[in-house]
Amino acid sequence: MPDFVAGSPTVQNRDMHLASLSFAAGPAGLKAEVEKLSELLGVKFRDGGVHPRFGTRNFILPLIGKRYLEVVEVLDHPVAEKAFFGKAVRARQEAGGGWLTWVISVDDISVYEQRLGRAASPGQRRFPDERMLEWQQIGLIEGIAAGRALPYFIQWQSPEEVLPGALTGVTSVSKLELAGSKAHVEEWIGAKIDDTFDGVEFTFRSPNGQPGLDAVTFVTADRRVVRI
């Protein structure tokens, strides 16, 4: 577990939002993965564009509650060999693809800068129409190193009309299943999860086992329940 700065502040749940879920494409590539998930969920994904700082690209599915699901793949680009996210995506793809991580958006990322003792880093995604989505992020390295059980944190920098929440979704997230310790995750985010967090059910298993985001349950527009 990463060490936090002594006396670091506690975060309240109202300041936090389950913003997105990241799924790495498998060996067949991004297009095939998106087609498979689109068929399962009964809705089409959108081309989300590229992450120029990370050497990755994604397709996104807007979800109810100002969240989104991204399917991401690494690009054949030098920056992907240096950026931690690019390297993490490549490793997950080479392992067969699947759930990569989850993301919490916060109103004030400085709380986590204090907790971790370092500054947040900039993130960007360039849309196909050349618009740019920008944010600050922190905690990705620890989250991935912990086996995908820990989220990383972002604070949006772009105007409201560019944010993913401006897109209308018809599919919702109802449950996240994580392997690992609930207490471990609560300590990391600085808040209690209880049975739900931000309106989403969380279940934990094997507290002493290998941590990871195991599965996500969605409810589709026609009320089908799909576990991926």
C-alpha positions as CSV (number, residue, x, y, z in Angstrom):
1,M,0.0,0.0,0.0
2,P,1.5,3.4,-0.9
3,D,2.4,5.6,2.1
4,F,0.4,8.8,2.5
5,V,1.7,12.0,4.0
6,A,1.1,12.1,7.7
7,G,-1.9,14.1,8.7
8,S,-3.3,14.1,5.2
9,P,-6.9,15.2,4.8
10,T,-9.9,12.9,4.5
11,V,-12.1,13.1,1.4
12,Q,-15.8,13.2,1.5
13,N,-17.9,11.0,-0.9
14,R,-19.8,14.0,-2.2
15,D,-16.6,15.4,-3.7
16,M,-16.0,12.2,-5.7
17,H,-17.6,10.6,-8.8
18,L,-17.0,7.3,-10.5
19,A,-16.1,8.8,-13.8
20,S,-15.0,6.0,-16.1
21,L,-14.0,2.4,-16.6
22,S,-11.1,1.3,-18.8
23,F,-11.1,-2.0,-20.8
24,A,-8.0,-3.0,-22.8
25,A,-8.5,-4.5,-26.2
26,G,-7.4,-8.1,-26.7
27,P,-5.1,-9.6,-29.4
28,A,-7.8,-9.1,-32.1
29,G,-7.5,-5.3,-31.7
30,L,-9.6,-2.4,-30.8
31,K,-12.2,-2.7,-33.6
32,A,-13.0,-6.3,-32.9
33,E,-13.2,-5.7,-29.1
34,V,-15.6,-2.7,-29.7
35,E,-17.8,-4.8,-32.0
36,K,-18.0,-7.6,-29.4
37,L,-18.9,-5.2,-26.6
38,S,-21.4,-3.3,-28.8
39,E,-23.2,-6.5,-29.5
40,L,-23.3,-7.5,-25.8
41,L,-24.6,-4.1,-24.7
42,G,-26.8,-3.4,-27.7
43,V,-25.4,0.1,-28.3
44,K,-22.7,1.6,-30.5
45,F,-19.5,3.1,-29.2
46,R,-18.0,6.4,-30.4
47,D,-14.5,7.1,-31.7
48,G,-13.0,8.8,-28.7
49,G,-9.7,9.8,-30.4
50,V,-6.1,9.5,-29.2
51,H,-4.2,10.3,-26.0
52,P,-1.2,12.1,-27.4
53,R,0.7,12.0,-24.1
54,F,0.2,8.3,-23.6
55,G,0.4,6.7,-27.1
56,T,-3.0,5.2,-26.9
57,R,-6.4,5.6,-28.5
58,N,-9.9,4.6,-27.5
59,F,-13.6,4.2,-28.3
60,I,-16.0,5.3,-25.7
61,L,-19.6,4.4,-24.6
62,P,-21.4,7.2,-22.7
63,L,-23.2,5.8,-19.6
64,I,-26.0,7.1,-17.5
65,G,-24.8,9.2,-14.6
66,K,-22.1,11.2,-16.4
67,R,-19.8,8.2,-16.7
68,Y,-18.3,6.4,-19.7
69,L,-16.7,3.1,-20.6
70,E,-13.6,3.2,-22.7
71,V,-12.0,0.5,-24.8
72,V,-8.4,1.4,-25.3
73,E,-5.4,0.1,-27.3
74,V,-1.8,1.1,-27.5
75,L,-0.4,2.7,-30.6
76,D,2.8,1.9,-32.4
77,H,4.4,5.1,-31.4
78,P,7.5,6.0,-29.4
79,V,5.6,7.9,-26.7
80,A,3.8,4.6,-25.8
81,E,7.2,3.1,-24.9
82,K,7.8,5.9,-22.3
83,A,4.3,6.8,-20.9
84,F,3.2,4.6,-18.0
85,F,-0.4,4.4,-19.3
86,G,0.8,3.3,-22.7
87,K,3.0,0.6,-21.2
88,A,0.2,-0.6,-18.9
89,V,-2.2,-0.9,-21.9
90,R,0.3,-2.8,-23.9
91,A,1.0,-5.2,-21.0
92,R,-2.7,-5.8,-20.5
93,Q,-3.3,-6.4,-24.3
94,E,-0.4,-8.8,-24.4
95,A,-2.0,-10.7,-21.5
96,G,-5.2,-11.1,-23.5
97,G,-7.0,-7.8,-22.8
98,G,-9.7,-7.1,-20.3
99,W,-10.4,-4.7,-17.4
100,L,-7.5,-2.3,-16.9
101,T,-8.6,0.2,-14.2
102,W,-11.3,2.5,-13.0
103,V,-11.3,6.3,-12.5
104,I,-12.6,8.7,-9.9
105,S,-13.1,12.4,-10.8
106,V,-12.7,14.9,-7.9
107,D,-13.4,18.6,-7.5
108,D,-10.0,19.3,-5.9
109,I,-7.1,17.0,-6.9
110,S,-4.7,18.9,-4.5
111,V,-6.1,16.7,-1.7
112,Y,-4.5,13.7,-3.4
113,E,-1.3,15.6,-4.3
114,Q,-0.9,16.2,-0.5
115,R,-1.7,12.5,0.3
116,L,0.8,11.2,-2.2
117,G,3.4,14.0,-1.8
118,R,3.7,14.9,-5.5
119,A,2.0,17.0,-8.2
120,A,-0.6,15.7,-10.5
121,S,0.3,15.2,-14.2
122,P,-1.6,16.5,-17.3
123,G,-3.7,14.2,-19.4
124,Q,-5.3,14.9,-22.8
125,R,-7.5,13.2,-25.4
126,R,-7.8,14.6,-28.9
127,F,-11.2,14.0,-30.5
128,P,-11.4,13.0,-34.2
129,D,-12.6,16.5,-34.9
130,E,-9.4,17.9,-33.3
131,R,-11.1,19.2,-30.1
132,M,-9.2,18.5,-26.9
133,L,-10.3,17.0,-23.6
134,E,-7.9,17.9,-20.8
135,W,-7.5,17.0,-17.2
136,Q,-5.0,16.5,-14.3
137,Q,-4.4,13.0,-13.0
138,I,-2.6,11.3,-10.1
139,G,-2.4,7.7,-8.7
140,L,-2.3,5.8,-12.0
141,I,1.0,4.2,-11.2
142,E,0.0,2.9,-7.8
143,G,-3.4,1.7,-9.1
144,I,-2.0,-0.4,-11.9
145,A,0.8,-1.7,-9.8
146,A,-1.7,-2.8,-7.2
147,G,-3.4,-5.1,-9.7
148,R,-6.1,-2.8,-11.1
149,A,-8.0,-2.8,-7.8
150,L,-7.1,0.9,-7.0
151,P,-8.6,3.7,-9.1
152,Y,-6.7,6.8,-10.2
153,F,-8.0,10.3,-9.7
154,I,-8.6,13.1,-12.2
155,Q,-9.8,16.7,-12.1
156,W,-11.3,17.9,-15.4
157,Q,-9.8,21.0,-16.9
158,S,-12.0,21.4,-20.0
159,P,-15.3,23.3,-20.2
160,E,-18.6,21.5,-19.5
161,E,-19.6,21.1,-23.2
162,V,-16.5,19.0,-23.9
163,L,-16.7,16.7,-20.9
164,P,-17.9,13.1,-21.2
165,G,-20.8,14.0,-19.0
166,A,-22.2,16.1,-21.8
167,L,-22.9,13.0,-23.8
168,T,-26.2,11.1,-23.2
169,G,-26.0,7.4,-22.3
170,V,-28.7,4.8,-22.2
171,T,-26.7,2.1,-20.4
172,S,-25.8,2.2,-16.7
173,V,-23.3,0.6,-14.4
174,S,-24.9,-1.3,-11.6
175,K,-22.0,-3.2,-9.9
176,L,-18.2,-3.4,-9.8
177,E,-16.6,-6.7,-8.6
178,L,-13.1,-6.4,-7.2
179,A,-10.7,-9.0,-5.8
180,G,-8.7,-7.7,-2.9
181,S,-9.4,-5.8,0.3
182,K,-12.2,-3.3,0.7
183,A,-10.3,-1.6,3.5
184,H,-7.3,-1.3,1.2
185,V,-9.4,0.5,-1.4
186,E,-11.1,2.7,1.2
187,E,-7.8,3.8,2.6
188,W,-6.6,4.6,-0.9
189,I,-9.5,6.8,-1.9
190,G,-9.9,8.3,1.6
191,A,-13.6,7.5,1.9
192,K,-16.0,4.7,2.9
193,I,-17.6,2.6,0.2
194,D,-20.2,0.8,2.3
195,D,-22.3,-1.4,0.0
196,T,-22.4,1.3,-2.7
197,F,-20.3,4.1,-4.0
198,D,-21.7,7.0,-6.0
199,G,-24.8,4.9,-6.7
200,V,-22.9,1.8,-7.8
201,E,-22.8,-1.5,-5.9
202,F,-19.3,-2.7,-5.0
203,T,-18.5,-6.3,-4.0
204,F,-15.2,-7.5,-2.8
205,R,-13.8,-11.1,-2.6
206,S,-10.6,-12.8,-1.6
207,P,-9.3,-10.0,0.6
208,N,-5.9,-11.7,0.8
209,G,-5.7,-12.6,-2.8
210,Q,-4.4,-10.9,-5.9
211,P,-6.3,-7.6,-6.3
212,G,-8.0,-6.6,-9.5
213,L,-11.1,-5.3,-11.2
214,D,-12.7,-8.6,-12.0
215,A,-16.1,-7.8,-13.6
216,V,-18.6,-5.0,-14.2
217,T,-22.4,-5.4,-14.4
218,F,-24.3,-3.2,-16.8
219,V,-28.0,-2.6,-17.3
220,T,-28.9,-1.9,-20.9
221,A,-31.6,0.3,-22.4
222,D,-34.0,-2.7,-22.7
223,R,-33.3,-3.6,-19.1
224,R,-31.0,-6.6,-19.8
225,V,-28.3,-7.2,-17.2
226,V,-24.9,-7.9,-18.8
227,R,-21.9,-8.9,-16.7
228,I,-18.5,-8.4,-18.4
